[in-house]
Amino acid sequence: MPAGSGVSGPGLPVGRGLFFLIIAGIAWGTAGAAGSLVYRISDLGPLALSFWRSAGGLVLLLGALALRRRRAPVPAEPLLSAEPALSAESPRRRLLRTVATGVGLTVFQSAYFAAVEATGLAVGTVVTLGAGPVLIALGARLTMGERLGGGGLIAVTGALAGLGVLVLGGESGTVRPAGVALAILSAAGYAGITLLTRRLGRDGGGADAMTTTAWAFAIGSVLLLPLAVGEGLMPHTAEPVRVIWLLVYIAAVPTALAYALYFAGAAVVRAATVSVIMLLEPVSAAVIAVVLLDERLTVATVAGTLLLLAAVAGLALAEARTAAVRRRAAAALV
């Protein structure tokens, strides 16, 4: 998910930023669990669920943005604006970033909920969050010439091995190839957003992350609405109050709140550290799946999960080492 400084104050301590990221990772891990419960007690499909998440998240984010504008001090001079990137970014670039983020976020969320429905919460979340960083690393190498390095290559190989163990070694009732394919599609949407953000940031683009996310949810809601109507926008259920509360929870906690905390923490914590902390999402999802949803984890599923998580941690460490080398080289030139 694209990082930014949308809701963070300039003086946010790093310790508080770490705490925000931990809460965001755990909260994101509950989204699939809440979606699984919705599937169990209603006939709502993944597209309709994604629509309600996007629409509800949009309403809550707009409220947060309105509150932030009301509290924000008016700058003494226009040159001291807190968002210089917005004025420096061309309208065409801003439109490209906003639309692409909206489409990517729509694919990411819809395919994720479909993967959870098809192959379960634990496997769907682990494959999505494990494949995402690998696709980002490969995409950055192909589109921006970023070198993987020895550590990065080993991490990518380990992640592919983990996916292979999950798909080929899991029982048919636990790991379904169609669900894994949907999870990889979800990861591709996530990777596309991240690569676009990185490319524009490297070229001098960028914008307020919370505003961008609100626009992304608006675009996602528009794109998903006709699909959700075709699938069945309103759920048929014997427990309507429970379904409504679950949809409100999905929109509020793992969407609006988690995004806000993530943006605040990612603004003050190193990217490599953020990547490692976000491993809490698949871990928390796996724990919830086993403890609360009675999903089975076979030996192959556990082995594949550990390989994927180790690969993501390896990518984060490789990024940290590369960043340290660049800092030392820059310091030597001063």
Salt bridges, closest charged atoms under 4 A:
ASP43 OD2 - HIS236 ND1 3.00
GLU83 OE2 - ARG68 NH2 3.85
GLU89 OE1 - ARG94 NE 3.99
GLU89 OE1 - ARG97 NH2 2.72
GLU146 OE1 - ARG198 NH1 2.86
GLU171 OE1 - ARG296 NH1 3.54
ASP203 OD2 - ARG199 NE 3.33
ASP208 OD2 - ARG68 NH2 3.22
GLU239 OE1 - ARG242 NH1 3.46
